[in-house]
Amino acid sequence: MLILYGFGGVGRTLVEVVRSRTDLKISAVFDSRGGVLKCGGFEKPEIEALLRSPRGGVSRSGVGSPAALEEAFRCAEVLVDVSPPNYADGEPAVAVYRSALKAGLSIVTANKAPLALRFQEFEGKPVYYKATVMAGTPVVDLALGLRGQRPLGIRGILNGTTNYILSRVDLDGLSFADALEEAKAKGYVEPDPAIDLEGLDAAAKLVILANALGVGLSLGQVRREPLRYLGPRTKYVAEADLERGTARVSPIQLGPDDPLLSARYSTNAVEITTEVNEVRVYGKGAGRLETSLALLNDILRAARERRCR
């Protein structure tokens, strides 16, 4: 049984994915204004009614029973967090994770803030976070698979929105202002534009990757410069020197042969360097379907591991 914590675009897409590809049941759904619970799991007509409900309208959908989140813990094994990130303190998600873990649930999350701010607290607990970084590409799995090797550095294009803006300027001749307005009109830019345009999203992903490699980088260690166009081949690069413990997100004018130039528009890229290897990955970032499929992969993994306990 699943609890869905967050019911925006990704949450609704995830419901469709779970319904069409698995026999898993959803027993509770919560949005910003409340939630509903049915301990036996929602049936198809009830799921359809939830999907028809307006944003913030889950508790008025007529489905199940209105409930507090803690009540739902007794009817589920996995809590899936697709709520918006709060980079100030990670709340309320951090408190939700603590309560859910104490109640014996596993956590599957696409919310970067709790891990970017408190990775060490949740390390070693049943918290699965593949969907937080390049959700369409299993880069978190790659980082975890490199543990044991001494990590030296990370360098990448980790935010698809800013890469789209810079690609439209560099490759298609738009002005920076027009490319930014186009990205906003398409819904690519976060409701709080600073998350994308001041490097917070990319910094959070950088911190999560570093910690997945076993290096305790914190969000406060990442120096951020706002997005701007410096001229041809400008990319908004997230990079960390893991030996020195320094990190930054900043616009950089790359050389003509830099491999990161292959990441265009919404494509992401990351290079991870260790004492014995340099691995470079290109792939999709975090569209609704991509994120939902990464979440589903982690949900299935969490379910498997719970059976093996």
N, C-alpha and C positions, 0 to 999 in steps of 0.2 A: 504494500500500500504506500502511496506517495502523498505527501503534502506539497502543494505548489504555493510558494511564497513569492508573490508577484504575479500580476496578470496583465501585463502590457503586451506588446507585439511578440516578443520572444516567448513569453509564457503561453500565449494562445497558440503559437506555432508548435510549441512543445506538446501541448495537449493533442493536437492533430497528429503529430509524429508518434506519440505514445499509443494513441488509439489505433492508428493504421498499421503499426509495425510490431506491436507487442500485445500480450494479454495482461499487462500490468493494470492495476486499478488505481484511480486517484480518489482519495477519501476526503480531501479538504483542499479548498482553494481560498487564498487570501490576497486581497489587494490593499491599497492604501487606506481604505475606509472600512475594512472589516472582512469577514470570511464566512464560509459555510462548510458544514461537516456532514458526512454520511459515512458511518464507520464501515459499512459493507462495500463502499465504493460506489461512485456515481455510474448510472447506466447511460446508454447512448443518448436517449432523449434529454437527460439531465445535463450531459456534457454539451449537447447542442444548445440548450438554454443558457448555459454559462457562456458559451462562445458568442451568443447574441447579446449578452448583457453589455451595457456601455462601460467605458473606463470608470473605475471607482464604483461600479454597480453590482458587484458580486453578491453582497449581502442582501440586495433587493431583487435577486434573480428568481426567487420562489423555489429554489433548489435546496434540498437538504435542510439543515437547521443552522441558524446563526450561532457562531461559536467563537470563543477566544482561542488564540493559537495554542496555548498550553493544553486545552481540552483535546485538541486534535492529535497530540503526541501519543495518546493511548491507542490510537487507531491506525498507526502508520509505522513504517520502518525507515523510510528515507524522506528527508526534507530537501526540496529542490529550491534554491534561492535564485530567483531572477528579478530581484528588486533593484532599484536604482542605487548606484554607489554613493556613499557619503564619505568623502575623503577627509573631512574634518576629524571624525573620531570613529568612523565605521559603524555607527549606530543607525538604526536599531538592530542591524544584522548581527553584530558581535554578541549582543545579549541573547538574541534568538539562538545563535549557534551554541552558546554556553548551556542554555536551558535544554535544547534538543539533545545535545551530547550527554548531558546529565541524565536525561530520560532514556538513553540507550539508542537514539536514532543515529543514522549516518547522514552526512551533509553532502549534497552535490551542488556546486555553485558556479554561476557565471558572474557573480558580483566580485569585482577585484578589490574593493576597499578593505574588507576584513583581513584579507591575506596580505595586502600591501602594507597595512598598518600593524598587523599582529600575527605575522606568519609563525613566529616561534611558539606562540600560544597554541596554535592548532596543528603544528607539526607532530606527526606520529599518531594523530587521531583519525578516525574515519571521516576525513574531509577530502573530497575529490574536486579538483579544480582545473581540469583540462580545458574547460570552456572559457577560462579567464584570459588566455593569451592565444592569438591566432586560432580562434575556435575552429576554423575550417581546415586546419593543419595541425597534426599532433606534435607540436613543438614542446609542450610540457612533458609528454612521454619521452621525447628525445632527451630533454634535460635530466629527467630522472634516471634515464638509462646511462647517462655519462657519469653518474656518481661513482666515486672511487678513483676517477681520474682527477688530477689537480686542475681545476678550472682557472684559466688565465683571463679571459675576457668575453664580453658579449657586445655585439654591434648589430644594429638592425633598423629597419623601417617597421615600426610596430603600431602605427596608427594609420588606418586606411583613409580616414577623412582628410587629414593633412596631406597625405601622399596624392590623393585625388586632386586636391586644390593645386599643388605644385606641378603635377603632371599636366593639368589643363593649361597652366601658364607656360610651362616649358615646351610642351609638345604641340599644343593647339593654338598658342598665341593669345590666349585671353589675358586681360589684365588681372592682377592679383585680386583687386576688389570685385571684379565680375566673377572670377572663379569662386571666391568665397561666397558671394551671394547665390550662385548656382548651387553650391554644396548645401547651403542653408535651405534653399527652395526644394531640393530633393530629399530633405530630411536626414542628410548625412551628419550634420553637426549636432552635438548633444544639446539638450535644452539649456544647460549651462555651457556656453561656448568655450569657457576657459578650460574645461576638461580636455577638449581637443587642442585648442589654439594656444594654450600655455603649457602644453606638454604633460599634463597631469595623467592622462590616460596612458601615454607611452611610458612615463616614469613608473607607474604602478605595474605595468607589464614587465618592465625591466627588473624591478624588485622581485616580482614573483619568479621570474626565470632564474635570477641569481640564487634565490633561496632554494629553488628546486634543484639547483646544482650543488647545494650545500654551503653556500656563502651567505652569511647573515647581513645582507644589505638592507637598509631601511629607506623608507620614502624620503625622510628628511636629509639623507645623504645625496640625493639626486639634485644636481643643479639644473634649473630649467630656464630656458630662454624662449620667449614667445615666437611663434611662427612668423616668418617674413621671407620674402623672395630676394635672394642675393645675386641672382643672375643665372645663366645657363647651368644646368645640372645641380640645382639646389635640391637637397633632400633634408627632411626633418629626421635627424638621426638620434637614436637612443644608444648610448654606449656606456660600458662599465669596464674599468680596469679592476679586476677582481683580486689582484695581488695587492694593489695599493688601497683598495676600498674607495675609489672615486667613481663617480657616475654623473652623466649629464644627458639632457635632451636639448638639442639645439639645431638650428638650421646650419647646414654646411654645404659649401660648393664643392662637390666631389670632382675628382680627376676623371678624365674621359674614359679610362679603363676600369673604373671602380665597379666591382660586381653588383653593388647595391643599385646601380642605375637600371638593372634589369627589372626591378620592382616598379611597375608603372600603375597609375590610377589607384584602384583599391587593393592591389596586390601588396602583401607584406613580405618581408624578408628578414632573416636573422642569421648571423654568423656566431657560432660558439667555438671558442678556441680553448683547448686543453693542452696539457703537457705533451700529449702524443697525437693530437688530431685537430683539424679545423673542419667543422661541419657547417655547411651552408644550406638553408632551407628557404624555399619560396612557396607561397601559397595564399589561399584566401584568408581574410581576417574574420570578421564577426558579423556576417549577415544573420538574419533571423533563422533561416534553415540551417546554416552552418553551425550556429551556436546551439540550436536545438539538437542536432545530431551529435555534437560533442557532449552535451548534457546526457543524451540517451546512452551513449557509450559508458559514461561514468555511472549512470543509474544501474545499468546492467552489471557493471563491475562491482558496485556496492552490494547489489543483491547476491551476486556469487560469493563474495567474501563474507557476507553475513551468514550464508548457508554453511560456510566452512569453519565458522568459529566453534 
